[in-house]
Amino acid sequence: MPRSPSSDATGPAILKVVDAAEPPLRIFFGAGGLPMTRAEYARRIETWEAWNDVALEAQGDLAAKRAAAG
């Protein structure tokens, strides 16, 4: 069961992001977001890799030659 955020912890965490020299465009707060997203992106990459030949075909002969060359 996910824990409820603590107001004592949330504020300082947000301020770290706001005050960072190079803050992230997006960030997960809590324990569930990153593992869930890793799993989803692994599924997406698997699909993209499975269909990569078709993607290269759509770009034409030059892309297929480049992919075959390495």
Beta strands, then each sheet from edge to edge (+ up, - down):
end
